[in-house]
Amino acid sequence: MTAQPALDVLPDQVSGGRVFARTCAAEWTRLWTIKATWWFLAVAAAMMLGFGTIAGLDAAGNPNQPVGDPAWTASTFTALPAQFAFLALVLTAVTSDYATGGIVPTLQWTPRRTIFFLARTLVAVVTATIAGALLALGSALAGFLAARPVLTLPLDEGIDVLATVAFVFAAGTALAAGLGFVLRNTAGALVSVFLLILLLPLLLPQFGYQWLTDVADLLPGSRAVFLLTGEPTDRGMTTTSSVITMLAWALGTLLLGWLRLMRDDANR
């Protein structure tokens, strides 16, 4: 008679925290083994560091440039175009499994869908946010080094700028993750993010109708621009309302993404 080895812990007895930690580790490994991750980060780095350097050189070569202006302005303005690289990074991380059919074995490995949802979202969003904040710091440093002593790096303003950039990236990439789980299609999610962040906020006010301008002001792209640049100044936006609006969009799309993941088959 052969004795069967006893399992120390049955699968249904493994704690949620342990499963979550393992899933985060798996998602972290998966994120960095996707070539697209490195390409998107390279594009973001080239844009933010390159534009920061150009801004510094322009300031250094401008005879009318006031001495003592902060170099942190480069961080906010380079974040506007570079955010699309981070949005695409998160969308690809969320939707690539659906394109290849890998979502089925992924959910077989982590059948607790809420834990899987939280782990994949957290790893992608936190990675993009930290990378974006670091590159924003690098952009300001590049501008400062190219223009010193014309530009300065005041610490208090730097903390405020980097916190704002980090929030915009976090809210934007959370929105992208939610759309990825809702649409399960990379191209469709990219188009949706492009519309919400860039095209509609710019296009709707051009029709001349106040209600379309009001709709544009409620879009996350308009609020991201206001938080980063302070523009526009004539449409009643505030920092508090912009933060609330971006959080509402991010949490709303994440909720919809979670609901679809919980209720629909993974391969539909």
N, C-alpha and C positions, 0 to 999 in steps of 0.2 A: 504494500500500500504506500503510495507516494503522498506525502503531506503537501498540501497547498500553502504557499506563502501567504501570510496574512498582510493585508494592506493596512499601513499605519493610519492613513487618512483616506476615507472614501471621497470620490469626486464631489459629492454633494455636501461634504462637510468642510471643504476648503473655504476659508473666510473670504468675504468679498474684498477686503483690503489686500489680501495676498494675490488674489486673481487680478485685481486692478494693477498692482505693482508689476506683475508678470506681463500683463497686456501692455502697459506703458513701455516696458523694456523691449517687447517685441515690436511695438510701433516705432520706437526710437531707432531700432536697428533697420527696420524696413524703410523708414524715411531717408536714412543716409545711404541706403543701397540703391535708391532710385536716382538715375542719372539726372532727371529733370530737376531734382532738388539743387544739385550743384550748379546747373545752368541758370536757374532762376536767381540763386544767390550771387552768382558771378555777374549777371546783368544788373542786379540791384547795387552791388558794390561798385561796378563801373560807373553807373549813373550817379550815385550819391558822392563817391569820392572824386569822380571826374568833374562833376558840376561844382562841388565845393572848391576844388582847386581853381577852376575857371573863375568862380566868383571872387576868390582871393586875388588872383592875378589882375582881374579887372579893377578891383578896389585899389590895388597897389599902383596901377598905372593911371589912375584917375587923379589929376591934380586938384580936383575940387572935392575929393573924398574927405569927409571930416575924420580927424584922428580920434580914435576911441570908440568907434562904432563896434557893436558886438558881432563876432563871427558866427554866432548861433543862428542868425537869419538863414545861413546856408542850409542848416539842418532842416528847417521847416519847408523851405521851397524845394529842396531836393527830395523831400519825403513825398511830395504830391505825385510826381511821375513814378517814383520807385515803388510806391505802394502796390502797383499792379503786378510787379514781379512777386511780391509776397502773397498777394491774393491768388495768383496763379499757382504758386507753390502749394498753398493749403488746398485749393481745389483739386489739384492733381493728386495730392496725398489721400484725399477722401474718395475721389471717384475712380482712380485707376483700377481698383479691384473690381469695380462693376464692369469696366470695359473688357477686362481679361477673363472674367468669370471667377477670379480668385476670391471673391467675397464669400462664396459657399464654403470652401475649406477654412477660410478665416473665421467664420461664425461657428463652424464645427469645432475649431480649436478653442474659441471663446464664445460658448453658447449664451452666456449672460449678456444680452444685447445692450442693456443700459451701461454696463461696465465697459463693453467694447466701444460704445458711442462716446463715453466720457474720456476714455484713454486716447482714442484716435484724435478727438477734437483737442484735448489738452496738449498732447505732444506737438501737433502741427501748429496750433495757435501760439503756444508759448515759444516754440522754436523761432517762428517768424517774427514774433514781437521782440524777443531778445536780440535777434540778428538785426532787425530794423533799428532798434535803439542804439546798438553798437555802431552801426554804419552811420547813423545820424551824428553820433559823437565823432566818428572819423571824418565826416564831411566838414564839421565845424573846425576840427583840428587842421584839416588840409587847407581850408580857407585862411585860418589864422597863420599857419606857417608860410603860406604864399604871400601874405600881405603884411606880416608884422613889420613895424609896430603900428601900422595903420588900424588894424582890427584887434580887438581884445577878446578875452574869454572870461567874463565875469561868472563866478561860480553860481551865484543865486539864480541868475537868469538861465544858466545852463541846466540847472536842475528842473526848472519850470518847463523849458523847451523839450528836454528829453522825456519828461513825464507826459507831456502833451503828445509827442510823437508816438510814444509807447502806447498810450491809450487809443489813439487813432488806428494804429496798426492792429492792436488787439481786438478792438470792436469790428474793424473791417474784415480781418481774417476770420473772426468768429461768424460774421455774416456769411462769408464765403463758405465756411465749413457747413453751416446750416443749409445753404443752397445746394451744396454738393450732396448732402444726404437726402434732400428733398427731390432733386432732379435726377441724380444718379447718372449724370451724363456730363462729361468734361466740357464739351463744346457748348451745350445749353447753359451750364452754370457760368461759364466764362462770359457768354453774351449777356446773361442776366446781371452779373456783377458790373460789367462794362456799362450797361444801361443805368443802373442805380447809382454808380459812383461817378461816372463821367458824363455820359451823353445826355440823359434826361435833365440833370441839374443845369446844364448849359443851354439845352434846347428849349425847354418849356417856357422860360421867361421871355424868349424872343417873339412869342406869338402876340404879346401885348395884352393878354387877359390876366387880370389880377388873380383869379382863382387858379390859373395854371402856375403863376409865380408862387402862390401859397403852397401848391402841391410840390413844386420844386424845392421849396424851403423845408419840407418835411422829409426829403430824401437824405439818405446817409452821406451821399457825396457832397451836398451843399454844406452840411454840418462839419464834415471833415475839413473842407476848405476854410470855413470860418475859424475853426479851432487852430488851424496851422498858420493862417495868414491874417485873420481878423477881418476879412472881406466876405461879403459886402457889409458895409456899415449902416445902410439905410433900409434894412428889411426887418429890423426888430429882433435879430438873433442875439442870444446871450450865451455865455459859456455854459451856464447851468442847463439851459434848454437844449443846447447842442449835445451835451453829454447824455442827457436823458433820452433824446431822440436816437442817438447812435446805439445806446444800450438797448432801447426798445426794439430796434431793427435786429440787432445781434441776437438777443434772447428770443425774440419771436421766431426768427428763422431756425434757430437751434431747436426750439420746441417743435416746430413742424418737422424738422429732420428727424428728431427722436421719435415722434409719433409714427412717421412712415416706416422707420426702421423696425419699430415694435409691432406694427400691424400688417405690413406687407411682406410677401416672400422676398428673400434677398435677391433672387434672380429675375425679378419682374421690373 
